[in-house]
Amino acid sequence: MGPLFKAIIPAALLTEIAAIVFFTATWSILAEMHFGQSVILGGEAVTAIGVVAIGVAVFRRAIRSEKRMAMGDAPDA
């Protein structure tokens, strides 16, 4: 399995966890304040942009780490 697939797995899992937590929090907070559905869905859209940014950041760090380990430059733990 190449470094691409090894990096996609943790990025996908962490992004999924972040999405569940952030979407649930956004929905519950805005619903508790009795905002309309359009405001809640707008908040969810903004949250989705944040989740995508987190996913990209995690993927970039994971791919960099996988490439370093493939080259043998990884520091010993």
N, CA, C, O and CB atoms as a CASP TS submission, in Angstrom:
PFRMAT TS
TARGET T0000
AUTHOR 0000-0000-0000
METHOD Language model
MODEL 1
PARENT N/A
ATOM      1  N   MET     1       0.861  -1.170   0.000  1.00  0.00           N
ATOM      2  CA  MET     1       0.000   0.000   0.000  1.00  0.00           C
ATOM      3  C   MET     1       0.908   1.235   0.000  1.00  0.00           C
ATOM      4  O   MET     1       1.822   1.347   0.817  1.00  0.00           O
ATOM      5  CB  MET     1      -0.980  -0.003   1.238  1.00  0.00           C
ATOM      6  N   GLY     2       0.644   2.140  -0.913  1.00  0.00           N
ATOM      7  CA  GLY     2       1.476   3.324  -1.062  1.00  0.00           C
ATOM      8  C   GLY     2       1.200   4.370   0.001  1.00  0.00           C
ATOM      9  O   GLY     2       0.247   4.253   0.771  1.00  0.00           O
ATOM     10  N   PRO     3       2.044   5.398   0.038  1.00  0.00           N
ATOM     11  CA  PRO     3       1.871   6.448   1.048  1.00  0.00           C
ATOM     12  C   PRO     3       0.565   7.221   0.889  1.00  0.00           C
ATOM     13  O   PRO     3       0.044   7.764   1.863  1.00  0.00           O
ATOM     14  CB  PRO     3       3.031   7.412   0.986  1.00  0.00           C
ATOM     15  N   LEU     4       0.032   7.275  -0.334  1.00  0.00           N
ATOM     16  CA  LEU     4      -1.222   7.995  -0.545  1.00  0.00           C
ATOM     17  C   LEU     4      -2.364   7.336   0.226  1.00  0.00           C
ATOM     18  O   LEU     4      -3.115   8.010   0.931  1.00  0.00           O
ATOM     19  CB  LEU     4      -1.560   8.056  -2.043  1.00  0.00           C
ATOM     20  N   PHE     5      -2.487   6.028   0.089  1.00  0.00           N
ATOM     21  CA  PHE     5      -3.570   5.336   0.780  1.00  0.00           C
ATOM     22  C   PHE     5      -3.353   5.297   2.284  1.00  0.00           C
ATOM     23  O   PHE     5      -4.315   5.345   3.051  1.00  0.00           O
ATOM     24  CB  PHE     5      -3.711   3.929   0.247  1.00  0.00           C
ATOM     25  N   LYS     6      -2.091   5.210   2.713  1.00  0.00           N
ATOM     26  CA  LYS     6      -1.801   5.230   4.142  1.00  0.00           C
ATOM     27  C   LYS     6      -2.124   6.596   4.756  1.00  0.00           C
ATOM     28  O   LYS     6      -2.419   6.682   5.948  1.00  0.00           O
ATOM     29  CB  LYS     6      -0.330   4.875   4.386  1.00  0.00           C
ATOM     30  N   ALA     7      -2.071   7.642   3.968  1.00  0.00           N
ATOM     31  CA  ALA     7      -2.394   8.980   4.467  1.00  0.00           C
ATOM     32  C   ALA     7      -3.896   9.255   4.403  1.00  0.00           C
ATOM     33  O   ALA     7      -4.427  10.005   5.223  1.00  0.00           O
ATOM     34  CB  ALA     7      -1.635  10.040   3.666  1.00  0.00           C
ATOM     35  N   ILE     8      -4.579   8.651   3.431  1.00  0.00           N
ATOM     36  CA  ILE     8      -6.016   8.892   3.289  1.00  0.00           C
ATOM     37  C   ILE     8      -6.788   8.301   4.460  1.00  0.00           C
ATOM     38  O   ILE     8      -7.766   8.891   4.918  1.00  0.00           O
ATOM     39  CB  ILE     8      -6.531   8.305   1.972  1.00  0.00           C
ATOM     40  N   ILE     9      -6.359   7.140   4.947  1.00  0.00           N
ATOM     41  CA  ILE     9      -7.101   6.459   6.012  1.00  0.00           C
ATOM     42  C   ILE     9      -7.200   7.308   7.277  1.00  0.00           C
ATOM     43  O   ILE     9      -8.317   7.534   7.742  1.00  0.00           O
ATOM     44  CB  ILE     9      -6.440   5.127   6.339  1.00  0.00           C
ATOM     45  N   PRO    10      -6.092   7.797   7.871  1.00  0.00           N
ATOM     46  CA  PRO    10      -6.259   8.619   9.076  1.00  0.00           C
ATOM     47  C   PRO    10      -6.962   9.944   8.798  1.00  0.00           C
ATOM     48  O   PRO    10      -7.711  10.442   9.639  1.00  0.00           O
ATOM     49  CB  PRO    10      -4.908   8.891   9.704  1.00  0.00           C
ATOM     50  N   ALA    11      -6.721  10.515   7.617  1.00  0.00           N
ATOM     51  CA  ALA    11      -7.386  11.780   7.295  1.00  0.00           C
ATOM     52  C   ALA    11      -8.891  11.589   7.221  1.00  0.00           C
ATOM     53  O   ALA    11      -9.648  12.413   7.733  1.00  0.00           O
ATOM     54  CB  ALA    11      -6.859  12.348   5.968  1.00  0.00           C
ATOM     55  N   ALA    12      -9.328  10.511   6.589  1.00  0.00           N
ATOM     56  CA  ALA    12     -10.770  10.254   6.477  1.00  0.00           C
ATOM     57  C   ALA    12     -11.398   9.977   7.839  1.00  0.00           C
ATOM     58  O   ALA    12     -12.488  10.469   8.130  1.00  0.00           O
ATOM     59  CB  ALA    12     -11.027   9.073   5.539  1.00  0.00           C
ATOM     60  N   LEU    13     -10.722   9.199   8.669  1.00  0.00           N
ATOM     61  CA  LEU    13     -11.279   8.869   9.980  1.00  0.00           C
ATOM     62  C   LEU    13     -11.365  10.096  10.884  1.00  0.00           C
ATOM     63  O   LEU    13     -12.382  10.317  11.541  1.00  0.00           O
ATOM     64  CB  LEU    13     -10.437   7.790  10.650  1.00  0.00           C
ATOM     65  N   LEU    14     -10.297  10.891  10.916  1.00  0.00           N
ATOM     66  CA  LEU    14     -10.324  12.088  11.764  1.00  0.00           C
ATOM     67  C   LEU    14     -11.318  13.130  11.245  1.00  0.00           C
ATOM     68  O   LEU    14     -11.965  13.823  12.031  1.00  0.00           O
ATOM     69  CB  LEU    14      -8.926  12.703  11.848  1.00  0.00           C
ATOM     70  N   THR    15     -11.433  13.235   9.928  1.00  0.00           N
ATOM     71  CA  THR    15     -12.397  14.172   9.351  1.00  0.00           C
ATOM     72  C   THR    15     -13.823  13.735   9.662  1.00  0.00           C
ATOM     73  O   THR    15     -14.687  14.569   9.934  1.00  0.00           O
ATOM     74  CB  THR    15     -12.197  14.286   7.832  1.00  0.00           C
ATOM     75  N   GLU    16     -14.064  12.438   9.622  1.00  0.00           N
ATOM     76  CA  GLU    16     -15.401  11.938   9.944  1.00  0.00           C
ATOM     77  C   GLU    16     -15.770  12.233  11.394  1.00  0.00           C
ATOM     78  O   GLU    16     -16.893  12.650  11.679  1.00  0.00           O
ATOM     79  CB  GLU    16     -15.484  10.434   9.681  1.00  0.00           C
ATOM     80  N   ILE    17     -14.845  12.022  12.294  1.00  0.00           N
ATOM     81  CA  ILE    17     -15.108  12.306  13.710  1.00  0.00           C
ATOM     82  C   ILE    17     -15.358  13.804  13.905  1.00  0.00           C
ATOM     83  O   ILE    17     -16.289  14.196  14.609  1.00  0.00           O
ATOM     84  CB  ILE    17     -13.919  11.834  14.597  1.00  0.00           C
ATOM     85  N   ALA    18     -14.526  14.632  13.281  1.00  0.00           N
ATOM     86  CA  ALA    18     -14.711  16.082  13.400  1.00  0.00           C
ATOM     87  C   ALA    18     -16.048  16.509  12.825  1.00  0.00           C
ATOM     88  O   ALA    18     -16.723  17.367  13.394  1.00  0.00           O
ATOM     89  CB  ALA    18     -13.578  16.829  12.695  1.00  0.00           C
ATOM     90  N   ALA    19     -16.438  15.922  11.704  1.00  0.00           N
ATOM     91  CA  ALA    19     -17.713  16.287  11.078  1.00  0.00           C
ATOM     92  C   ALA    19     -18.879  15.951  11.994  1.00  0.00           C
ATOM     93  O   ALA    19     -19.775  16.773  12.184  1.00  0.00           O
ATOM     94  CB  ALA    19     -17.880  15.572   9.730  1.00  0.00           C
ATOM     95  N   ILE    20     -18.875  14.767  12.554  1.00  0.00           N
ATOM     96  CA  ILE    20     -19.980  14.363  13.441  1.00  0.00           C
ATOM     97  C   ILE    20     -20.084  15.299  14.634  1.00  0.00           C
ATOM     98  O   ILE    20     -21.175  15.750  14.983  1.00  0.00           O
ATOM     99  CB  ILE    20     -19.786  12.912  13.927  1.00  0.00           C
ATOM    100  N   VAL    21     -18.950  15.590  15.260  1.00  0.00           N
ATOM    101  CA  VAL    21     -18.958  16.441  16.457  1.00  0.00           C
ATOM    102  C   VAL    21     -19.373  17.868  16.115  1.00  0.00           C
ATOM    103  O   VAL    21     -20.239  18.437  16.779  1.00  0.00           O
ATOM    104  CB  VAL    21     -17.573  16.443  17.124  1.00  0.00           C
ATOM    105  N   PHE    22     -18.760  18.451  15.084  1.00  0.00           N
ATOM    106  CA  PHE    22     -19.034  19.849  14.763  1.00  0.00           C
ATOM    107  C   PHE    22     -20.430  20.064  14.206  1.00  0.00           C
ATOM    108  O   PHE    22     -21.080  21.055  14.543  1.00  0.00           O
ATOM    109  CB  PHE    22     -18.022  20.354  13.778  1.00  0.00           C
ATOM    110  N   PHE    23     -20.908  19.151  13.356  1.00  0.00           N
ATOM    111  CA  PHE    23     -22.263  19.304  12.812  1.00  0.00           C
ATOM    112  C   PHE    23     -23.313  19.160  13.912  1.00  0.00           C
ATOM    113  O   PHE    23     -24.297  19.898  13.944  1.00  0.00           O
ATOM    114  CB  PHE    23     -22.516  18.267  11.701  1.00  0.00           C
ATOM    115  N   THR    24     -23.094  18.210  14.805  1.00  0.00           N
ATOM    116  CA  THR    24     -24.038  18.031  15.912  1.00  0.00           C
ATOM    117  C   THR    24     -24.034  19.248  16.831  1.00  0.00           C
ATOM    118  O   THR    24     -25.092  19.706  17.262  1.00  0.00           O
ATOM    119  CB  THR    24     -23.696  16.762  16.714  1.00  0.00           C
ATOM    120  N   ALA    25     -22.862  19.765  17.128  1.00  0.00           N
ATOM    121  CA  ALA    25     -22.774  20.939  17.999  1.00  0.00           C
ATOM    122  C   ALA    25     -23.423  22.158  17.350  1.00  0.00           C
ATOM    123  O   ALA    25     -24.149  22.904  18.007  1.00  0.00           O
ATOM    124  CB  ALA    25     -21.311  21.242  18.337  1.00  0.00           C
ATOM    125  N   THR    26     -23.159  22.357  16.058  1.00  0.00           N
ATOM    126  CA  THR    26     -23.750  23.503  15.355  1.00  0.00           C
ATOM    127  C   THR    26     -25.264  23.407  15.352  1.00  0.00           C
ATOM    128  O   THR    26     -25.959  24.376  15.656  1.00  0.00           O
ATOM    129  CB  THR    26     -23.227  23.585  13.913  1.00  0.00           C
ATOM    130  N   TRP    27     -25.766  22.235  15.007  1.00  0.00           N
ATOM    131  CA  TRP    27     -27.215  22.052  14.932  1.00  0.00           C
ATOM    132  C   TRP    27     -27.859  22.268  16.301  1.00  0.00           C
ATOM    133  O   TRP    27     -28.866  22.968  16.406  1.00  0.00           O
ATOM    134  CB  TRP    27     -27.553  20.646  14.400  1.00  0.00           C
ATOM    135  N   SER    28     -27.291  21.678  17.345  1.00  0.00           N
ATOM    136  CA  SER    28     -27.923  21.771  18.660  1.00  0.00           C
ATOM    137  C   SER    28     -27.865  23.187  19.224  1.00  0.00           C
ATOM    138  O   SER    28     -28.826  23.643  19.843  1.00  0.00           O
ATOM    139  CB  SER    28     -27.259  20.805  19.627  1.00  0.00           C
ATOM    140  N   ILE    29     -26.753  23.887  19.019  1.00  0.00           N
ATOM    141  CA  ILE    29     -26.641  25.250  19.547  1.00  0.00           C
ATOM    142  C   ILE    29     -27.618  26.188  18.838  1.00  0.00           C
ATOM    143  O   ILE    29     -28.323  26.963  19.484  1.00  0.00           O
ATOM    144  CB  ILE    29     -25.198  25.771  19.395  1.00  0.00           C
ATOM    145  N   LEU    30     -27.654  26.113  17.495  1.00  0.00           N
ATOM    146  CA  LEU    30     -28.546  27.017  16.760  1.00  0.00           C
ATOM    147  C   LEU    30     -30.013  26.655  16.971  1.00  0.00           C
ATOM    148  O   LEU    30     -30.867  27.540  17.025  1.00  0.00           O
ATOM    149  CB  LEU    30     -28.215  26.987  15.267  1.00  0.00           C
ATOM    150  N   ALA    31     -30.312  25.365  17.091  1.00  0.00           N
ATOM    151  CA  ALA    31     -31.699  24.959  17.342  1.00  0.00           C
ATOM    152  C   ALA    31     -32.140  25.373  18.744  1.00  0.00           C
ATOM    153  O   ALA    31     -33.292  25.752  18.954  1.00  0.00           O
ATOM    154  CB  ALA    31     -31.857  23.436  17.165  1.00  0.00           C
ATOM    155  N   GLU    32     -31.224  25.300  19.693  1.00  0.00           N
ATOM    156  CA  GLU    32     -31.550  25.701  21.062  1.00  0.00           C
ATOM    157  C   GLU    32     -31.853  27.195  21.151  1.00  0.00           C
ATOM    158  O   GLU    32     -32.646  27.618  21.992  1.00  0.00           O
ATOM    159  CB  GLU    32     -30.401  25.346  22.005  1.00  0.00           C
ATOM    160  N   MET    33     -31.227  27.991  20.290  1.00  0.00           N
ATOM    161  CA  MET    33     -31.484  29.430  20.274  1.00  0.00           C
ATOM    162  C   MET    33     -32.673  29.792  19.381  1.00  0.00           C
ATOM    163  O   MET    33     -32.939  30.969  19.138  1.00  0.00           O
ATOM    164  CB  MET    33     -30.243  30.175  19.806  1.00  0.00           C
ATOM    165  N   HIS    34     -33.384  28.770  18.895  1.00  0.00           N
ATOM    166  CA  HIS    34     -34.626  28.944  18.129  1.00  0.00           C
ATOM    167  C   HIS    34     -34.432  29.725  16.836  1.00  0.00           C
ATOM    168  O   HIS    34     -35.290  30.517  16.446  1.00  0.00           O
ATOM    169  CB  HIS    34     -35.654  29.642  18.977  1.00  0.00           C
ATOM    170  N   PHE    35     -33.296  29.497  16.173  1.00  0.00           N
ATOM    171  CA  PHE    35     -33.095  30.090  14.857  1.00  0.00           C
ATOM    172  C   PHE    35     -33.895  29.302  13.829  1.00  0.00           C
ATOM    173  O   PHE    35     -34.255  28.147  14.056  1.00  0.00           O
ATOM    174  CB  PHE    35     -31.589  30.119  14.482  1.00  0.00           C
ATOM    175  N   GLY    36     -34.164  29.932  12.711  1.00  0.00           N
ATOM    176  CA  GLY    36     -34.890  29.268  11.639  1.00  0.00           C
ATOM    177  C   GLY    36     -34.025  28.232  10.938  1.00  0.00           C
ATOM    178  O   GLY    36     -32.809  28.176  11.119  1.00  0.00           O
ATOM    179  N   GLN    37     -34.692  27.414  10.132  1.00  0.00           N
ATOM    180  CA  GLN    37     -33.976  26.339   9.467  1.00  0.00           C
ATOM    181  C   GLN    37     -32.933  26.865   8.474  1.00  0.00           C
ATOM    182  O   GLN    37     -31.887  26.243   8.289  1.00  0.00           O
ATOM    183  CB  GLN    37     -34.959  25.433   8.754  1.00  0.00           C
ATOM    184  N   SER    38     -33.210  27.990   7.843  1.00  0.00           N
ATOM    185  CA  SER    38     -32.244  28.534   6.886  1.00  0.00           C
ATOM    186  C   SER    38     -30.968  28.988   7.590  1.00  0.00           C
ATOM    187  O   SER    38     -29.877  28.834   7.041  1.00  0.00           O
ATOM    188  CB  SER    38     -32.863  29.705   6.110  1.00  0.00           C
ATOM    189  N   VAL    39     -31.083  29.535   8.773  1.00  0.00           N
ATOM    190  CA  VAL    39     -29.902  29.943   9.541  1.00  0.00           C
ATOM    191  C   VAL    39     -29.126  28.708   9.990  1.00  0.00           C
ATOM    192  O   VAL    39     -27.896  28.686   9.947  1.00  0.00           O
ATOM    193  CB  VAL    39     -30.309  30.804  10.768  1.00  0.00           C
ATOM    194  N   ILE    40     -29.851  27.690  10.417  1.00  0.00           N
ATOM    195  CA  ILE    40     -29.189  26.457  10.854  1.00  0.00           C
ATOM    196  C   ILE    40     -28.435  25.824   9.692  1.00  0.00           C
ATOM    197  O   ILE    40     -27.294  25.393   9.855  1.00  0.00           O
ATOM    198  CB  ILE    40     -30.217  25.457  11.432  1.00  0.00           C
ATOM    199  N   LEU    41     -29.060  25.766   8.523  1.00  0.00           N
ATOM    200  CA  LEU    41     -28.389  25.176   7.359  1.00  0.00           C
ATOM    201  C   LEU    41     -27.209  26.039   6.903  1.00  0.00           C
ATOM    202  O   LEU    41     -26.211  25.507   6.417  1.00  0.00           O
ATOM    203  CB  LEU    41     -29.388  24.996   6.200  1.00  0.00           C
ATOM    204  N   GLY    42     -27.310  27.348   7.052  1.00  0.00           N
ATOM    205  CA  GLY    42     -26.176  28.220   6.763  1.00  0.00           C
ATOM    206  C   GLY    42     -25.024  27.954   7.716  1.00  0.00           C
ATOM    207  O   GLY    42     -23.864  27.931   7.304  1.00  0.00           O
ATOM    208  N   GLY    43     -25.340  27.756   8.976  1.00  0.00           N
ATOM    209  CA  GLY    43     -24.315  27.407   9.956  1.00  0.00           C
ATOM    210  C   GLY    43     -23.671  26.070   9.644  1.00  0.00           C
ATOM    211  O   GLY    43     -22.467  25.894   9.832  1.00  0.00           O
ATOM    212  N   GLU    44     -24.474  25.126   9.167  1.00  0.00           N
ATOM    213  CA  GLU    44     -23.935  23.828   8.782  1.00  0.00           C
ATOM    214  C   GLU    44     -23.000  23.967   7.578  1.00  0.00           C
ATOM    215  O   GLU    44     -21.990  23.268   7.496  1.00  0.00           O
ATOM    216  CB  GLU    44     -25.076  22.846   8.463  1.00  0.00           C
ATOM    217  N   ALA    45     -23.327  24.857   6.652  1.00  0.00           N
ATOM    218  CA  ALA    45     -22.464  25.074   5.484  1.00  0.00           C
ATOM    219  C   ALA    45     -21.119  25.658   5.904  1.00  0.00           C
ATOM    220  O   ALA    45     -20.070  25.248   5.407  1.00  0.00           O
ATOM    221  CB  ALA    45     -23.153  26.008   4.469  1.00  0.00           C
ATOM    222  N   VAL    46     -21.160  26.605   6.811  1.00  0.00           N
ATOM    223  CA  VAL    46     -19.909  27.185   7.320  1.00  0.00           C
ATOM    224  C   VAL    46     -19.100  26.121   8.065  1.00  0.00           C
ATOM    225  O   VAL    46     -17.875  26.072   7.954  1.00  0.00           O
ATOM    226  CB  VAL    46     -20.202  28.393   8.255  1.00  0.00           C
ATOM    227  N   THR    47     -19.787  25.282   8.815  1.00  0.00           N
ATOM    228  CA  THR    47     -19.113  24.196   9.526  1.00  0.00           C
ATOM    229  C   THR    47     -18.489  23.214   8.541  1.00  0.00           C
ATOM    230  O   THR    47     -17.396  22.702   8.783  1.00  0.00           O
ATOM    231  CB  THR    47     -20.097  23.465  10.454  1.00  0.00           C
ATOM    232  N   ALA    48     -19.176  22.949   7.435  1.00  0.00           N
ATOM    233  CA  ALA    48     -18.639  22.037   6.423  1.00  0.00           C
ATOM    234  C   ALA    48     -17.328  22.566   5.842  1.00  0.00           C
ATOM    235  O   ALA    48     -16.404  21.794   5.587  1.00  0.00           O
ATOM    236  CB  ALA    48     -19.663  21.821   5.301  1.00  0.00           C
ATOM    237  N   ILE    49     -17.248  23.863   5.634  1.00  0.00           N
ATOM    238  CA  ILE    49     -16.007  24.461   5.130  1.00  0.00           C
ATOM    239  C   ILE    49     -14.880  24.249   6.142  1.00  0.00           C
ATOM    240  O   ILE    49     -13.750  23.940   5.766  1.00  0.00           O
ATOM    241  CB  ILE    49     -16.201  25.977   4.842  1.00  0.00           C
ATOM    242  N   GLY    50     -15.191  24.414   7.407  1.00  0.00           N
ATOM    243  CA  GLY    50     -14.191  24.181   8.450  1.00  0.00           C
ATOM    244  C   GLY    50     -13.752  22.730   8.520  1.00  0.00           C
ATOM    245  O   GLY    50     -12.569  22.450   8.717  1.00  0.00           O
ATOM    246  N   VAL    51     -14.687  21.804   8.362  1.00  0.00           N
ATOM    247  CA  VAL    51     -14.350  20.383   8.406  1.00  0.00           C
ATOM    248  C   VAL    51     -13.466  20.009   7.217  1.00  0.00           C
ATOM    249  O   VAL    51     -12.529  19.225   7.360  1.00  0.00           O
ATOM    250  CB  VAL    51     -15.632  19.521   8.416  1.00  0.00           C
ATOM    251  N   VAL    52     -13.763  20.568   6.049  1.00  0.00           N
ATOM    252  CA  VAL    52     -12.926  20.304   4.872  1.00  0.00           C
ATOM    253  C   VAL    52     -11.514  20.841   5.098  1.00  0.00           C
ATOM    254  O   VAL    52     -10.538  20.193   4.720  1.00  0.00           O
ATOM    255  CB  VAL    52     -13.548  20.942   3.603  1.00  0.00           C
ATOM    256  N   ALA    53     -11.401  22.012   5.706  1.00  0.00           N
ATOM    257  CA  ALA    53     -10.077  22.578   5.995  1.00  0.00           C
ATOM    258  C   ALA    53      -9.308  21.685   6.964  1.00  0.00           C
ATOM    259  O   ALA    53      -8.106  21.482   6.793  1.00  0.00           O
ATOM    260  CB  ALA    53     -10.212  24.000   6.578  1.00  0.00           C
ATOM    261  N   ILE    54      -9.977  21.156   7.965  1.00  0.00           N
ATOM    262  CA  ILE    54      -9.330  20.239   8.903  1.00  0.00           C
ATOM    263  C   ILE    54      -8.886  18.972   8.178  1.00  0.00           C
ATOM    264  O   ILE    54      -7.784  18.473   8.410  1.00  0.00           O
ATOM    265  CB  ILE    54     -10.282  19.887  10.069  1.00  0.00           C
ATOM    266  N   GLY    55      -9.739  18.455   7.305  1.00  0.00           N
ATOM    267  CA  GLY    55      -9.387  17.258   6.548  1.00  0.00           C
ATOM    268  C   GLY    55      -8.182  17.461   5.660  1.00  0.00           C
ATOM    269  O   GLY    55      -7.323  16.584   5.568  1.00  0.00           O
ATOM    270  N   VAL    56      -8.105  18.600   5.006  1.00  0.00           N
ATOM    271  CA  VAL    56      -6.961  18.901   4.144  1.00  0.00           C
ATOM    272  C   VAL    56      -5.684  19.018   4.976  1.00  0.00           C
ATOM    273  O   VAL    56      -4.633  18.509   4.584  1.00  0.00           O
ATOM    274  CB  VAL    56      -7.206  20.204   3.351  1.00  0.00           C
ATOM    275  N   ALA    57      -5.778  19.684   6.114  1.00  0.00           N
ATOM    276  CA  ALA    57      -4.603  19.838   6.969  1.00  0.00           C
ATOM    277  C   ALA    57      -4.106  18.484   7.478  1.00  0.00           C
ATOM    278  O   ALA    57      -2.904  18.219   7.473  1.00  0.00           O
ATOM    279  CB  ALA    57      -4.923  20.758   8.151  1.00  0.00           C
ATOM    280  N   VAL    58      -5.025  17.634   7.913  1.00  0.00           N
ATOM    281  CA  VAL    58      -4.642  16.314   8.411  1.00  0.00           C
ATOM    282  C   VAL    58      -4.032  15.488   7.285  1.00  0.00           C
ATOM    283  O   VAL    58      -3.030  14.804   7.493  1.00  0.00           O
ATOM    284  CB  VAL    58      -5.860  15.582   9.018  1.00  0.00           C
ATOM    285  N   PHE    59      -4.625  15.545   6.097  1.00  0.00           N
ATOM    286  CA  PHE    59      -4.098  14.779   4.974  1.00  0.00           C
ATOM    287  C   PHE    59      -2.699  15.242   4.594  1.00  0.00           C
ATOM    288  O   PHE    59      -1.825  14.415   4.334  1.00  0.00           O
ATOM    289  CB  PHE    59      -5.028  14.892   3.775  1.00  0.00           C
ATOM    290  N   ARG    60      -2.477  16.551   4.559  1.00  0.00           N
ATOM    291  CA  ARG    60      -1.155  17.061   4.183  1.00  0.00           C
ATOM    292  C   ARG    60      -0.092  16.624   5.177  1.00  0.00           C
ATOM    293  O   ARG    60       1.013  16.249   4.784  1.00  0.00           O
ATOM    294  CB  ARG    60      -1.179  18.586   4.085  1.00  0.00           C
ATOM    295  N   ARG    61      -0.420  16.671   6.464  1.00  0.00           N
ATOM    296  CA  ARG    61       0.551  16.231   7.471  1.00  0.00           C
ATOM    297  C   ARG    61       0.783  14.731   7.388  1.00  0.00           C
ATOM    298  O   ARG    61       1.910  14.267   7.559  1.00  0.00           O
ATOM    299  CB  ARG    61       0.074  16.610   8.877  1.00  0.00           C
ATOM    300  N   ALA    62      -0.271  13.970   7.126  1.00  0.00           N
ATOM    301  CA  ALA    62      -0.128  12.519   7.041  1.00  0.00           C
ATOM    302  C   ALA    62       0.684  12.114   5.821  1.00  0.00           C
ATOM    303  O   ALA    62       1.526  11.220   5.913  1.00  0.00           O
ATOM    304  CB  ALA    62      -1.498  11.852   6.998  1.00  0.00           C
ATOM    305  N   ILE    63       0.451  12.752   4.685  1.00  0.00           N
ATOM    306  CA  ILE    63       1.205  12.395   3.481  1.00  0.00           C
ATOM    307  C   ILE    63       2.673  12.778   3.635  1.00  0.00           C
ATOM    308  O   ILE    63       3.557  12.056   3.174  1.00  0.00           O
ATOM    309  CB  ILE    63       0.604  13.082   2.240  1.00  0.00           C
ATOM    310  N   ARG    64       2.934  13.906   4.280  1.00  0.00           N
ATOM    311  CA  ARG    64       4.326  14.311   4.531  1.00  0.00           C
ATOM    312  C   ARG    64       5.020  13.298   5.434  1.00  0.00           C
ATOM    313  O   ARG    64       6.171  12.932   5.196  1.00  0.00           O
ATOM    314  CB  ARG    64       4.381  15.720   5.172  1.00  0.00           C
ATOM    315  N   SER    65       4.324  12.849   6.464  1.00  0.00           N
ATOM    316  CA  SER    65       4.892  11.870   7.376  1.00  0.00           C
ATOM    317  C   SER    65       5.131  10.532   6.679  1.00  0.00           C
ATOM    318  O   SER    65       6.172   9.907   6.880  1.00  0.00           O
ATOM    319  CB  SER    65       3.976  11.679   8.577  1.00  0.00           C
ATOM    320  N   GLU    66       4.178  10.092   5.864  1.00  0.00           N
ATOM    321  CA  GLU    66       4.334   8.821   5.148  1.00  0.00           C
ATOM    322  C   GLU    66       5.497   8.873   4.167  1.00  0.00           C
ATOM    323  O   GLU    66       6.235   7.898   4.023  1.00  0.00           O
ATOM    324  CB  GLU    66       3.045   8.467   4.406  1.00  0.00           C
ATOM    325  N   LYS    67       5.662   9.996   3.497  1.00  0.00           N
ATOM    326  CA  LYS    67       6.778  10.123   2.563  1.00  0.00           C
ATOM    327  C   LYS    67       8.111  10.121   3.300  1.00  0.00           C
ATOM    328  O   LYS    67       9.077   9.530   2.819  1.00  0.00           O
ATOM    329  CB  LYS    67       6.638  11.400   1.734  1.00  0.00           C
ATOM    330  N   ARG    68       8.179  10.774   4.461  1.00  0.00           N
ATOM    331  CA  ARG    68       9.415  10.773   5.246  1.00  0.00           C
ATOM    332  C   ARG    68       9.745   9.379   5.733  1.00  0.00           C
ATOM    333  O   ARG    68      10.910   8.980   5.729  1.00  0.00           O
ATOM    334  CB  ARG    68       9.302  11.726   6.433  1.00  0.00           C
ATOM    335  N   MET    69       8.729   8.626   6.156  1.00  0.00           N
ATOM    336  CA  MET    69       8.988   7.259   6.614  1.00  0.00           C
ATOM    337  C   MET    69       9.408   6.369   5.453  1.00  0.00           C
ATOM    338  O   MET    69      10.239   5.479   5.629  1.00  0.00           O
ATOM    339  CB  MET    69       7.747   6.677   7.303  1.00  0.00           C
ATOM    340  N   ALA    70       8.844   6.596   4.266  1.00  0.00           N
ATOM    341  CA  ALA    70       9.222   5.805   3.087  1.00  0.00           C
ATOM    342  C   ALA    70      10.663   6.074   2.685  1.00  0.00           C
ATOM    343  O   ALA    70      11.353   5.169   2.215  1.00  0.00           O
ATOM    344  CB  ALA    70       8.287   6.112   1.911  1.00  0.00           C
ATOM    345  N   MET    71      11.130   7.314   2.867  1.00  0.00           N
ATOM    346  CA  MET    71      12.508   7.662   2.519  1.00  0.00           C
ATOM    347  C   MET    71      13.496   7.235   3.615  1.00  0.00           C
ATOM    348  O   MET    71      14.700   7.152   3.370  1.00  0.00           O
ATOM    349  CB  MET    71      12.621   9.170   2.273  1.00  0.00           C
ATOM    350  N   GLY    72      12.991   6.970   4.801  1.00  0.00           N
ATOM    351  CA  GLY    72      13.868   6.565   5.904  1.00  0.00           C
ATOM    352  C   GLY    72      14.395   7.732   6.707  1.00  0.00           C
ATOM    353  O   GLY    72      15.349   7.569   7.468  1.00  0.00           O
ATOM    354  N   ASP    73      13.798   8.918   6.559  1.00  0.00           N
ATOM    355  CA  ASP    73      14.252  10.104   7.296  1.00  0.00           C
ATOM    356  C   ASP    73      13.507  10.312   8.608  1.00  0.00           C
ATOM    357  O   ASP    73      13.737  11.303   9.300  1.00  0.00           O
ATOM    358  CB  ASP    73      14.095  11.332   6.435  1.00  0.00           C
ATOM    359  N   ALA    74      12.628   9.399   8.951  1.00  0.00           N
ATOM    360  CA  ALA    74      11.820   9.600  10.153  1.00  0.00           C
ATOM    361  C   ALA    74      12.708   9.464  11.396  1.00  0.00           C
ATOM    362  O   ALA    74      13.544   8.563  11.474  1.00  0.00           O
ATOM    363  CB  ALA    74      10.640   8.582  10.202  1.00  0.00           C
ATOM    364  N   PRO    75      12.518  10.365  12.367  1.00  0.00           N
ATOM    365  CA  PRO    75      13.330  10.258  13.601  1.00  0.00           C
ATOM    366  C   PRO    75      12.915   9.030  14.404  1.00  0.00           C
ATOM    367  O   PRO    75      11.755   8.619  14.385  1.00  0.00           O
ATOM    368  CB  PRO    75      13.182  11.539  14.475  1.00  0.00           C
ATOM    369  N   ASP    76      13.876   8.461  15.102  1.00  0.00           N
ATOM    370  CA  ASP    76      13.576   7.300  15.943  1.00  0.00           C
ATOM    371  C   ASP    76      12.815   7.757  17.170  1.00  0.00           C
ATOM    372  O   ASP    76      13.124   8.791  17.763  1.00  0.00           O
ATOM    373  CB  ASP    76      14.870   6.552  16.351  1.00  0.00           C
ATOM    374  N   ALA    77      11.821   6.976  17.541  1.00  0.00           N
ATOM    375  CA  ALA    77      10.986   7.324  18.694  1.00  0.00           C
ATOM    376  C   ALA    77      11.570   6.789  19.979  1.00  0.00           C
ATOM    377  O   ALA    77      10.995   6.990  21.049  1.00  0.00           O
ATOM    378  CB  ALA    77       9.576   6.793  18.512  1.00  0.00           C
TER
END
